[in-house]
Structures are given as structure tokens and as C-alpha cells.
């Protein structure tokens, strides 16, 4: 019997030779005694996760089939990877027998490892499967039954059994999920942008009416998520610029306006400064890297520089006014037209920070990608300097214990990454006094979610954007809520990016229904508004649309035409219907919370704020459906709000109710009825 101990994190990424050498065979393989056990252990997909690029649940089908045809999964970043299954504590699993489907071919040199984790945390190599049979079932009786809290399977692409069945003693488990908490509609109308999207650049030497108009429009949306590159704050070690950052934009002024006007700001501090990026070979350098070259992704010290930058930002914009100024770094060599950087702390302007953006970025290769367990090391470093072990000037909480911290928004809608993250947090940070895992973030988990006719962004399966109601998003969100309740601490969920492109060449394009005569701009607005309504209805804490204005760098590239605004002739801000619909709806629905669904087809939902009630009516389809719907009304007068494409104010019509109902013309574009 061999215990893996501290080498446990090697299972997912190191070679099978290392696993074999460190663990060795746990059991000799005894002959099958002919006793087929009947008490198969049930497997729930909510307890399963995969440490690889986002092919969520692909390998879980190994537990649901009995044929000898292989489960084929292609396009994964890591060719050698590990799947994990967490047994619920109340299930009290005692594993006695394993049955494996053995199809065609063998893989003597790339065995499939089965590793069990006992309740004391020790890991045991149970079995090595090498495809030694042919279209047959391999039955393995454990000489000693094992009480397990987790079982793991390390595979190399297609070198695995065609199915897995586990047998042994177990107790029935009844899973009860907490009641879904819902939040106001206005939480769902945020937008992504940059520091220059809404602030004045001093180096222009003139008033910037475009930026001011942009800011006034943002006020109607209520919240934003700002991508702030680390190189905007510091380009040379120790030389920080905030009052006017390295791009010349006044962060102090912008954040002060946010606070005064009640605009919620999620600051996404991303990438690394030049002195980190330049440690990489010239042909490999990317601003998105989070650590110096040749450092270990499974080591908190690799993220020391990120932790220092996070400290400086939190010290300035957090609430703590009692920080030793000797720990604060500033640059005093700014140009004459910019304010000199001062050592300031406790400005109390920002309440939430996010370090990194889409760090599960499998499409950029292994150097840029982090697995969930590797992200635990980064997050621990930037959260509190790994519980203060990295120094007095490292980590957000070190600077300001009240600053809220979320995870780097995930590119994938799969919770697998976070399940791996939380498990590793338990190992490297331990547990709180109440037994819960010490997870280095506050409040909520953030992930990105683009509704398409494929599996989400970067899946290479999508060919167009799709209305959220008919896409895979409802099922993905349901799974995320359930896994969050079971394994992640039941924190609030935020979609950090969502949206649709305008370009007809984009795989995320807003494609109007046939015969609808709607333009892509109007249809983008319809889909975006319905996305906001959907998220408010289904328990999302916040949502931020991508993006404020088009990237436009490459026509047809996904996300390049997803702006809710654009720049017109003579640098005039042009609002697209998506921006107008959100602002118009916020004007009467901002504080309302979803409370009931009155009809499925069309969708009729009831929203309430205190004693006030609003109904939303629309078809959650993309087939140009229309109908006259008889809405029952417990009032004599109502206001109908119709959204338009020529301003920030909806068309309001006063209607008289007769016979306890009114007829409402319903289409795929939402219409609203407010009780007077």
C-alpha cells in the first residue's frame, strides 16, 4: 500500500510513469471469484469533475453506459488528465468491486489508473487498466473493502475503459437544494469596458464630450466591469501610477464619480506588467501570463508579483486608512500635464476586485492555462498573501480586510474548474472552525456565458448566437446552482460576460428570425434584454454584458462587434437598441424582483418591488411568434411600456382594464404592463 500524500496534485498533469513509480500497484489482481455483486453505487454528475480544458461532463458517460464502444473526447488541452468523483458524506461508500468495459485495442504503455481517497486524505492506487481484453468485461474484486470519500481516474485521451461500474455498500442519499434567491432586474444590466470607456484622458488637452456622454449613459445601466491591465498601473517595478495611470487616464476621478453616482464597479485587474512578461522567451511573451517564466503553477510564490500589485490597488482604493506608507509605492516621473502620483491609502472608492480574466483559457495553450487546483495557488497569493506568508505588502486582504474579492471570471460555464479549486483550497489553506473550506474569495463566483447553438464561447461548435431560453444555458446554469450548493459553499453567482455580435460572419452573431424584418441591431437588443430578464428570473446575482463598444479589429471574429454602443461620425456616441432597451427597462423595472411565472408560452412573468407589480410578456423563441394574450389584471388602470429604438425613454400608454383583463399584443420582443 502506497500513500500519495503531498504528490497528489501531480496526478492530473504529470506522466503515468511518475504515478506508477510513486504509487506502485496497491492490490495484486486476484482471479474473479464468480460472485457478481448487485449493489451498484449510483453516480450523480453533480459530484463529478474533470481536470482538463472545458469539456464538461464528457467522461461522466463512462458511468452511464454498458457497451464496448469507447467514449471519444477530442480537442482537450491536456492529453493526460484526471477525473474525480466525490462521494457524498452521507452515502458512506464501501467499495468492493469494480467492473470495466474493455473494448478493442490495448494501451500497455499508457495505463488507466484508478485511485481512491480515504477519509483521512490518504490516496491509494487501486487498479491499473491496460485494455488487456477484447470486447469483454473486466471484473476486479478488492481484497479489502475500501471506505472512500473520492475516487479518481487518470487517463490518456482514448486510453480508458468503455464504461465503469462500482459496487459495494452504500446508503441512499436524498439531495435537497436550498431555495433559489433572486435579485433585482437592475443587477443584470451591467456592461464591460475599460478605464478609457468613461474617463477623460488628460493628455488630449481638451474637454472630451464623447467620454462624458458615455458616462451619462452608463449611469442608466447602473454597473460596470472594468478590464484594468496591470501594465496600466505599473510598468517598472515599484513605480505605480493611479491618479493618472500609465495610459494617462484619471482612475481616482473615475472611481470617485462611480461612488458619488452609485455605479457598482467590478474591477478586473488582469495580465502582468512588462517586468514579468519579459522574463519569458521573446517568442512566447503574452501580457496575459500571470507568473514569471519557469515558475511552477502549483506554487503560491510564483504569483508574488500579482499579489503585490493587488495590494497596492486595494491599499489605495479600499477603506483601510491605517496602512504604513512605507509599504506604498509610487512613480514621481509623470509628464507635466498629469498629476503626480501620491502615496494615498483608504480612499474608499472600490468595494470589489477580481484578479485575472478567463485564466482557464485553454485556447492559449498550457503556459497560459490554469487548472482549478493551480488557480488555488494564485488566488491564495492575491487574496491575502497566502495567509500573510508572502509578506506585509502582498494580497488584497492584507491591505484592506473589508475589500471583497471574487475569482477570475471563467471562460467556461462548467463548474468543474471551481470544484477542483475548492478541493485544493482545502488542502493548502485548510478549514474554518465551522468545518467549511477556507476559500480565498468573498461573496460570489464569476463565470462567462454566451448563448449559442453550440456549447459556448471557444467551443468551435457554434455557428450563431441563440436566444438564451432555447440554448444550453438553462441546463448549464441549473447544474452550476446545484454544484454550488453541494460543493462550492453556495455563494452568489455572477455572469461576468454575456452578449451577441452584430457581424454576419461571427459565430456568436444575433441572427434575426426569418420573415421578421428585424435588423441584427434590433435583434441583438431583443436577445440582450431577454438575457437580463432570464438571469434575474433564475437567481443570478449580477450580469455584465460584453461589451461597451465594438473591438472591431477583425470583422467576423467573435466579440469584435458585440458593443451595445458605437462611435459615429465626428466622435458622437451612438446607442444601439441593446443599450436603449436596457436603459428604458431599468427606468421602470430596476428594483423589481421576479416572483412568479404565469404562462409558459408565451412567457408571462410577475415582478414586484414592495407593493408595486409589473408583468413582462414575450415569447422565449426565435421564430417570429406573435399572439394577442388576455392578461388578468387585479386593477382598473395599468401602464403599458413599449420599448423603442430612438432614445432612452420607453413609450408609456395608460390603459383601462375592462372585465378584469386586458388584451396585450405579444411578440418575441418583451412588452411590460405595470399596475397603476
Secondary structure as GFF3:
##gff-version 3
##sequence-region A 1 676
A	DSSP	three_ten_helix	5	12	.	.	.	ID=ss1
A	DSSP	alpha_helix	16	23	.	.	.	ID=ss2
A	DSSP	three_ten_helix	45	47	.	.	.	ID=ss3
A	DSSP	beta_strand	48	51	.	.	.	ID=ss4
A	DSSP	three_ten_helix	58	63	.	.	.	ID=ss5
A	DSSP	beta_strand	80	86	.	.	.	ID=ss6
A	DSSP	three_ten_helix	89	91	.	.	.	ID=ss7
A	DSSP	beta_strand	94	102	.	.	.	ID=ss8
A	DSSP	beta_strand	112	118	.	.	.	ID=ss9
A	DSSP	beta_strand	123	129	.	.	.	ID=ss10
A	DSSP	beta_strand	136	156	.	.	.	ID=ss11
A	DSSP	beta_strand	164	169	.	.	.	ID=ss12
A	DSSP	three_ten_helix	185	188	.	.	.	ID=ss13
A	DSSP	beta_strand	190	194	.	.	.	ID=ss14
A	DSSP	three_ten_helix	195	197	.	.	.	ID=ss15
A	DSSP	three_ten_helix	202	204	.	.	.	ID=ss16
A	DSSP	alpha_helix	209	221	.	.	.	ID=ss17
A	DSSP	beta_strand	223	229	.	.	.	ID=ss18
A	DSSP	alpha_helix	230	233	.	.	.	ID=ss19
A	DSSP	beta_strand	234	236	.	.	.	ID=ss20
A	DSSP	beta_strand	239	240	.	.	.	ID=ss21
A	DSSP	alpha_helix	251	261	.	.	.	ID=ss22
A	DSSP	beta_strand	264	270	.	.	.	ID=ss23
A	DSSP	alpha_helix	274	277	.	.	.	ID=ss24
A	DSSP	three_ten_helix	282	284	.	.	.	ID=ss25
A	DSSP	three_ten_helix	300	303	.	.	.	ID=ss26
A	DSSP	alpha_helix	304	317	.	.	.	ID=ss27
A	DSSP	three_ten_helix	325	327	.	.	.	ID=ss28
A	DSSP	beta_strand	352	355	.	.	.	ID=ss29
A	DSSP	three_ten_helix	362	364	.	.	.	ID=ss30
A	DSSP	alpha_helix	372	388	.	.	.	ID=ss31
A	DSSP	alpha_helix	396	399	.	.	.	ID=ss32
A	DSSP	beta_strand	404	406	.	.	.	ID=ss33
A	DSSP	alpha_helix	416	429	.	.	.	ID=ss34
A	DSSP	beta_strand	444	448	.	.	.	ID=ss35
A	DSSP	three_ten_helix	468	470	.	.	.	ID=ss36
A	DSSP	alpha_helix	473	487	.	.	.	ID=ss37
A	DSSP	beta_strand	492	498	.	.	.	ID=ss38
A	DSSP	alpha_helix	520	537	.	.	.	ID=ss39
A	DSSP	beta_strand	542	545	.	.	.	ID=ss40
A	DSSP	beta_strand	565	568	.	.	.	ID=ss41
A	DSSP	beta_strand	572	575	.	.	.	ID=ss42
A	DSSP	alpha_helix	577	589	.	.	.	ID=ss43
A	DSSP	beta_strand	593	599	.	.	.	ID=ss44
A	DSSP	beta_strand	603	609	.	.	.	ID=ss45
A	DSSP	beta_strand	612	618	.	.	.	ID=ss46
A	DSSP	beta_strand	627	632	.	.	.	ID=ss47
A	DSSP	beta_strand	637	642	.	.	.	ID=ss48
A	DSSP	beta_strand	651	656	.	.	.	ID=ss49
A	DSSP	beta_strand	661	666	.	.	.	ID=ss50
A	DSSP	beta_strand	671	675	.	.	.	ID=ss51
###
